[in-house]
């Protein structure tokens, strides 16, 4: 399965990695939604409906539609401790999206491929975060979905939708810590490796490493499933209400190859083995939204979303099994994420028959306590401001674009490291109707 999915992703020639925005989720899926601050629960947003509220797919007119999109996430992350500063080199994450949908009578169905989100950073081998190990420190987590959505026009006012999603996750991790810090993460050990661990407690640095060196995947890999349900209701000729539910994912444990991970420490200790990331999942979500067509040319949209991070991000659990000396050790990196409330609002103005201008605002609560935030996983962004447009190239084709600015957020980690994070993101989409 890993090889099959890797081939599929490589065929698209674009990676499925992302940098955190609303926690580990993108602030908006598709440039129509992103330009309106991520609001999408009760308004038409193209085939991005599959990633937002599948019921809005029912707003598509008769016939078929193809959307091809590309997104660029531009994070700026910097970590410092006193006079020591480390800037993350992970400044460009490119993500594809595509969708095809067809409406036949009361049914609209299709298929879509989206990068759902993730997080990551990349610090140089000579940064203070490398702890003197002389090797880079980085993380790259990506989550993607192949989505099969279906929407049913139950009545002139009501559309009900749902989807079945194939989900996959990939992770590269190259982490350095002092021997004492690594020891604090240990939750269990056995065999020869357990007997070797006490000697590492005084090491100035110890490392956990696994990376496949590819921009299209991570060394640790998993697949699973998820589902969505949604509805939209036309309360009046100008007011549409929407609601959606995204299930918690059911992903298998992410695993590296049998000898693809390593555990090493100052003094020459080095061992190869297999690492398993245990029970990593994406969270359950609920969203309510409305779309108000104030005038024939002016549309307002508002979404409120609840993201249940506390159910899936209490700790980042890993299990390392040695292929060399034998034995195993389990680690837990505390996270203790809180549930998140996201508010997204946007406006669309039809400036001419061919041109629509959009703007939006997205605000969320930071889900990570300062005491547990980690320079490798700084998912701390709080606000997004967005602009965009849609332009009809012809009667059946058009383009849409969005640019989002996330102002800098600075936090003081419990480890004493100060972390700052800002973003400049963009999305572009071509649409063809048949």
Secondary structure as UniProt FT lines:
FT   HELIX           2..12
FT   TURN            23..24
FT   HELIX           31..35
FT   TURN            36..38
FT   HELIX           46..50
FT   HELIX           54..59
FT   STRAND          63..81
FT   TURN            82..83
FT   STRAND          84..87
FT   STRAND          93..104
FT   TURN            105..106
FT   STRAND          107..123
FT   TURN            125..126
FT   HELIX           128..130
FT   TURN            131..132
FT   STRAND          137..153
FT   STRAND          158..177
FT   HELIX           179..185
FT   STRAND          186..190
FT   HELIX           191..200
FT   TURN            201..202
FT   STRAND          206..210
FT   STRAND          220..234
FT   STRAND          239..246
FT   STRAND          250..251
FT   STRAND          254..255
FT   TURN            258..259
FT   STRAND          261..265
FT   TURN            266..268
FT   STRAND          269..278
FT   STRAND          285..295
FT   TURN            296..297
FT   STRAND          298..307
FT   HELIX           309..311
FT   STRAND          315..322
FT   STRAND          328..334
FT   STRAND          340..350
FT   STRAND          355..364
FT   TURN            370..372
FT   TURN            375..376
FT   STRAND          383..392
FT   STRAND          397..412
FT   TURN            414..415
FT   STRAND          418..433
//
